[in-house]
């Protein structure tokens, strides 16, 4: 399927589409992940993965990737359609801060408004993946198994 949006819908009680992410969910606050919920799950879904990526981060790696991965979470069973705020369930991957788990928005001061893409990916396979995969390692493993995906974009800025 590749990376094409589907009818899968992702929402959060913490912020609206293109709305400001509350400080509570950032590196300047309590740094807890926001609650997320999804619906319109594709038939054949066996598992989910959730990621948060900041494409506005001024970073480009030697392999041509860009931006900053804030959250990588996977091995989420197919009967789960929401994540509680600050969840510690399921399998965390490594974020670009070098930590395992969620690391909230923390753009460089004065760098302007950044967009944070929270993605939910529906997979047709429930293979249990090891803890600590980076965003790019996870995508390499699951890309052929993605049968639906969508995003919720939030914003944050430090002056």
ZINORTA-V501221 format. One record per run of one state. SS is the DSSP state (2 for helix, 1 for strand, 0 for the rest). FROM is the first residue (numbers start at 1). LEN is the number of residues. If there is no record, write none. Layout:
ss->(SS	SS)
from->(FROM	FROM)
len->(LEN	LEN)
This chain:
ss->(0	1	0	1	0	2	1	0	1	0	1	0	1	0	1	0	1	0	1	0	1	0	1	0	1	0	1	0	1	0	1	2	1	0)
from->(1	9	12	19	21	23	26	27	36	40	47	55	60	61	66	67	68	78	82	84	91	93	94	95	100	101	105	106	114	124	134	135	146	157)
len->(8	3	7	2	2	3	1	9	4	7	8	5	1	5	1	1	10	4	2	7	2	1	1	5	1	4	1	8	10	10	1	11	11	3)
